[in-house]
Amino acid sequence: MEKILEVDNLNVSFNTYAGEVKAVRGVSFELSRGETLAFVGESGCGKTVTAKSILRLLNPPFAVIKPESKIICNGKDVLKMSEKELCEFRGDEVGMIFQDPMTSLNPTLTVGKQIMESLMIHKKLDKKAAREEAIHMLKMVNIPSPEKRIDNYPHEMSGGMRQRVMIAIALACNPNVLGTSRRKNSTPLVGRRRICCCRSIIVHLPTGVNIVCLSVKSASRRRLCSVIPIRHPAGSCTRKLRR
């Protein structure tokens, strides 16, 4: 199978006032076309740091990805990309649904403008076409009355709706790889069920998006994922399931 994402010997450290903290040590995994991978581990084991490393969202010199690390996505070396290349890479080739929509969404912009922004930058759509596509994305993630909701601000939506807006933003540019992460108890139970439904839809999208899912529980991921590596605090990964 064709490899979409390959992470080899990833080592990430944080420079603190108390010295170097090794957050991720020697993590290796790969994602092949058509696979959905769930990255499972307890809180604080480095799942989010690993995902942010793939997108180069960690800020040096506080956070350092060690030279021996290797991240290859669609045949491109992510660690050697320039800032311009990273801007094109993020959102267009790799998307990310972050844990907390209230801190990820801009409270001063409507949700429609936040979806439209990536469409206008990456897909070069004009404002009218971007708005129509944004409404389509809201429909896809089951937002009721999307023609009206597109002009809502984040605080005017429920927690479940905000999470689905994050999914719409991440999917807007049809990325090849999509990272998903959900904080425990961050959304109501009904919202969680609908988000799981959205993830089920994402898996079968004709665009061929491949998913890397970060979670503290493996049981809820068995229905959606073909590969489940277990992330241990010591830094190693154990392959738990491959279908």
Secondary structure, DSSP 4 states (H G I P E B T S, - for coil): --EEEEEEEEEEEEEETTEEEEEEEEEEEEEETT-EEEEEE-TTSSHHHHHHHHTT-S-TTTEEE-TT-EEEETTEEGGG--HHHHHHHHHHTEEEE-S-HHHHS-TTS-HHHHHHHHHHHHS---HHHHHHHHHHHHHHTT-SSHHHHTT--GGGS-HHHHHHHHHHHHHTT--SEEEEE--TTSS-HHHHHHHHHHHHHHHT-TT--EEEEEES-SGGGTTT-SEEEEEPTTS-EEEEEE-
